[in-house]
Amino acid sequence: MLIACLGIGYGSLVLAQTAEGPTPKKADRKKDSAQAQRARAITRCRENRGVDCDTAEGLKEWIQQERPITDEELP
């Protein structure tokens, strides 16, 4: 009985040390990516003296340029 308890206790310690913790969900990564694209678009818009860098409609072109190119879009 004592050996079983020690084995379980040691196993939980090993498991706790090897666990990486919760991984970010795909939706969270996508949201972060969209926020980063928007931030880069705002920066580029202001650097190029864009007229409307604060509204979604004004940033539409800049955000589209920040979007990664997919394999289907390649020539």
N, C-alpha and C positions, 0 to 999 in steps of 0.2 A: 504494500500500500504506500509506504513512504517513497519507494523508488518510482512508483507511478506518478505521485504528486510532484516529485522533483523533475521528472521527465516532462510533464505537462508545463511546469513553470519555466523550464529551460527552453522548451519549444516556443512558448509565447514570446520570450525575450528575443530569440533568433528571428521570429517572424516580424516583430516590431522593428528590428534593426534593418531588415531587408525591404520593408514596405516603403514604397515611394510616396505614398500619400495619394490623395484624390487627384485624378488627372482632369484637366480642364475639359469640359464638354465641348462638343463640336459647335454648338450654338454660341457658346461663350467665345470661342476662338474666332468664329465668323463675325460676331459683334465687335470684338477688339479689332479685327482686320478692317471692318467697315469704318470704325472710328479713326483708325490710323490713316486710311485712304482719304477720309474727309479732312483730317488735319493737314495732310500733305497737299491736298487740293487747295485748301485755304491759303497755305503758305505760298504755293506756286502762283495762285491768283493774285495775291498781294505783291509778290515780287515782280510780276509782269504788269503791274498797275491795272488789274482788272477793275471793271466798273462796279460789279455787283458781287462781292465776295462773301456776303453774309446770308443770302437766301439760297434755298435749295435750287431754285431755277437758275440763279446766276452761277452756281457751282456745278451745274449738271455736266457741262463740257469738261471741266477740270477733273471731276471725279471719274468720268468715263476714261480720261487719259491715264488715270492712276490704276485702273483695273488691269489685272494681269491678262496677257494674251493666252488664249487656249490653243490646243493643237489644231482644232478645226479652223481657227482664224489665220493660221500661218499659210503663206503662199505655197 
